[in-house]
Amino acid sequence: MGVKVSLSKKYRSRGRKGGRDDVFSLDVSFEVGNELVVIFGRSGSGKTTTLRCIAGLETPECGSIIVNGKTYFDSDSGIDLQPQYRRPGYVFQNYALFPHMDVRKNIVYGLKGWDTAKKEDRLFEMLRLLHIEGLEGRYPSQLSGGQKQRVALARALAPSPDILLLDEPFSALDMVVRMRLRERIKTIQKELGIPILFITHSPEEAISLADRVVVLHEGQVHQSGSPREVFYSPVDRDVAELVGVSNIFEDGDVVGNSPEGFVLEGRGMQFVTSSDVSGSDTVSWGVRPENIHLMAYDEGLLSDEGNVFAGNVLDVTDKGSSKLIAVELDGSNVVLFCDVPTRLLDEAMGSRVIVKIAAKDVLVFE
Amino acid sequence: MLEDALIPLSITLKVAVLSTCLVAVFGILISYALARRDFRGKWLADILVTLPLVLPPTVTGYLLVVLLGKNGAIGSFLFETTGWSLLFTWHAAVIAAFVVSLPLMVKTTASAISAVDRELEYAAYTLGHSELETMLFVTLPLAKKGILAGIVLSFARAVGEFGATLMVAGNIPGKTNTMSLSIYTAFQSGNDALANILVITLVVVSLLSMALAARFVDRWSV
């Protein structure tokens, strides 16, 4: 059971302004269980095309797609089921509700051949599941964004699909609605036990939602694993950047050991990491901005222990619940970005600060 | 006198209604194919359908005579198999009206179909509906305003058709003398009274059909 995808496809992607079209090659393979899978990557990384290939709305050049033991596509044996025979639950980015049908008709549209009484039962079951009772008589133009999204979900789920595919379903919704719908999706996955593939470019959505994250970058799967693995052990620089590791040191040297682990040197600074880097001479590493601790400058805090630096604040950006602070470390041109929750910010802190990073937060990749 | 006006009116309505029905059916199918399908020679099909829009009606009529005449490709086949000659019958007038009004139908309908969000069709496919069902219950209902506009234009064009009709159907009293042809004949022969009656009737018919169409558009608005 689960989803097994292995496909490749070349297509023209829209070129940058004034430029020529680029030929984009998508080469994706992953295998996931009946779980909530987030396909995560920047726009233009091939996420949507992958999803459309699974749904049968686009055709890969070669490969195979198997969902719950049923072969949707297999270039070797020439199998290519029409979307009508795959019947995935598909939630489109712009909802794609039929504007000339009311909510009731939209939801029962996939229940072809059901008798009226059963259709009606299923309709109310779906309305209850998504908490949209009472909306059945409205037209899509009379619904809010969140309601449209719920109706789109109800419509996709009504025919009991083998798989649910969601293409950035929450990108146009506000924070509160988004959070509620995420919870809904999680519950639905637990209740129905079907694989759900969810596309997003938001790291926050990926980590809060996924049982498993598949990271897509420029048409390739770079990493597939639990959110913890992807967010705290990114396999390479691209994944690290995607999951928000903004302080990256490339091609540094492993220069020795310390009681806490290994000492790395890059751009004139030494860092200590608890990751095991024995056996490699050069590595890249990074630190998540929220894992950097800032304190008001105090000479007594400086020590020979690793990962304690003095520096000057260059810039502060207010992000509401937290502040993004850029600190230039003494004796180097290294600028670290630190994300500090506003309520934890030391009021006495001036432009001179002490930066402290735990050895476990120095993430090594490659 | 009244009969001189009523007969052309009935011929015109018969020809225009029948040709508009044909235009509606074929126009929708052709428009759908042009807007949604990829096939070899699509550009050629597009040009062939549009051609009567830019050709003078007499040229269109001449080409139809060549095709439909007893020596023409279609005409000779028809004559040999059924013994039926198409030219100078009211059927020929229907064909002339059909050919000249088809591009108006196709241009408006194809652009209305293209304007329908493809994602809606894809959504219908993933919900298990075939392309035909999707066309009938999703695409066409959403393109209905453009389709109706195309039908109204086609009907108006069929009512006003003159040049091609004259070439393929002649101006045979009681058989193929449509309103447009009769107005010309009456005017030429100095029968101003008849010309006036015909002109007024034609204007009223046109206004009525426009008003009727406008009501439908209103009722259909979602």
HADDOCK unambig.tbl for C-alpha pairs under 7 A between the chains (distance, minus, plus):
assign (segid A and resid 57 and name CA) (segid B and resid 122 and name CA) 6.94 0.50 0.50
assign (segid A and resid 83 and name CA) (segid B and resid 125 and name CA) 5.77 0.50 0.50
assign (segid A and resid 83 and name CA) (segid B and resid 126 and name CA) 5.18 0.50 0.50
assign (segid A and resid 84 and name CA) (segid B and resid 125 and name CA) 5.26 0.50 0.50
assign (segid A and resid 84 and name CA) (segid B and resid 126 and name CA) 5.49 0.50 0.50
assign (segid A and resid 84 and name CA) (segid B and resid 127 and name CA) 6.68 0.50 0.50
assign (segid A and resid 84 and name CA) (segid B and resid 128 and name CA) 4.14 0.50 0.50
assign (segid A and resid 84 and name CA) (segid B and resid 129 and name CA) 6.12 0.50 0.50
assign (segid A and resid 84 and name CA) (segid B and resid 130 and name CA) 6.68 0.50 0.50
assign (segid A and resid 85 and name CA) (segid B and resid 128 and name CA) 6.78 0.50 0.50
assign (segid A and resid 87 and name CA) (segid B and resid 126 and name CA) 4.79 0.50 0.50
assign (segid A and resid 87 and name CA) (segid B and resid 127 and name CA) 5.77 0.50 0.50
assign (segid A and resid 87 and name CA) (segid B and resid 128 and name CA) 5.84 0.50 0.50
assign (segid A and resid 88 and name CA) (segid B and resid 126 and name CA) 5.91 0.50 0.50
assign (segid A and resid 90 and name CA) (segid B and resid 126 and name CA) 6.90 0.50 0.50
assign (segid A and resid 96 and name CA) (segid B and resid 119 and name CA) 5.93 0.50 0.50
assign (segid A and resid 96 and name CA) (segid B and resid 120 and name CA) 5.18 0.50 0.50
assign (segid A and resid 96 and name CA) (segid B and resid 123 and name CA) 6.71 0.50 0.50
assign (segid A and resid 97 and name CA) (segid B and resid 120 and name CA) 6.90 0.50 0.50
assign (segid A and resid 98 and name CA) (segid B and resid 120 and name CA) 6.47 0.50 0.50
assign (segid A and resid 100 and name CA) (segid B and resid 222 and name CA) 6.63 0.50 0.50
assign (segid A and resid 110 and name CA) (segid B and resid 127 and name CA) 4.44 0.50 0.50
assign (segid A and resid 110 and name CA) (segid B and resid 128 and name CA) 6.24 0.50 0.50
